[in-house]
Amino acid sequence: MNIAVLSGKGGTGKTTVSVNLALALNANYIDADVEEPNGFLFLEPQIYKVKDVLVEYPIIDKDKCTLCGECVRVCQFNALAKAKEEIVLFQKLCHSCGACQISCKFGAIEYSNREIGKIEKGKYKNIGCSRGILNVGEPMAVPVIKELLRDLTCKVNVIDCPPGTSCNVINVLRYADVAVLVTEPSEFGLHDLKMAVELVKTFKIPFGIVINKDDGGENIIKVYCKKEGIKIIGLIPYEREIAFMYSKGKILYEDVKYKELFDELASRLKEELKWN
């Protein structure tokens, strides 16, 4: 069972929900927000394995290259350009598709590997923890996400998704059985929540809503969910104490007051999303 925790925008409390929900469910925590993986700041797991994430890129043999430009023509990502005396490669635009090598009639193109990130695996108490880390300056997170999610266990996995609704999120949702959408009661929160809802509906993934910074009133998120018939499975109160604990990197689930809150969220998740 893979539970994807996502949000239409950053800063809604997605990682807070992911970390504490994983503890409440005794599930593996997987941080797929590889551009800013901050779940380990709270869990501080004991790392036992680090693996490099490699991607392929073309190397052009200048002795064989005739500067015909066919490789430039077939590249759909503008990673190659024809200069006066050579074919220029823009490594970070290359998607490793292999089209340039196939198109070269003179055998002038071979492929090599370069590192774009890492996968870290560790343990916090009795739960497994893993995260992907995209190297600074690298523009493409998808290869790191795919490598991170390649060997998911049969246990329950809580996957902390990237924010937004980009291709990074889509590549996580391919593995998801259920989704938890975290939002906040603001105009921006509602606007981006609607996009996230449409995304999970497109993938036909059952989902529920968690409202962070809830003031207890009838806010715009509750009105929207009621109108659309969407289940709200959790409310996290708008309290100074939560913000203080978060700023100190403390885990809410290990506080008696908030443990009950996330245990209730885990219970509702099982009920509302047809837990298997």
Secondary structure, 3 states (H helix, E strand, C coil): CEEEEECCCCCCCHHHHHHHHHHHHCCEEEECCCCCCCCHHHHCCEEEEEEEEEEEEEEECCCCCCCCCHHHHHCCCCCEEECCCCEEECHHHCCCCCHHHHHCCCCCEEEEEEEEEEEEEEEECCEEEEEEEECCCCCCCHHHHHHHHCCCCCCCEEEECCCCCCHHHHHHHCCCCEEEEEECCCHHHHHHHHHHHHHHHHCCCCEEEEEEEECCCCCHHHHHHHHHCCCEEEEEECCHHHHHHHHCCCCHHHCHHHHHHHHHHHHHHHHHCCCC
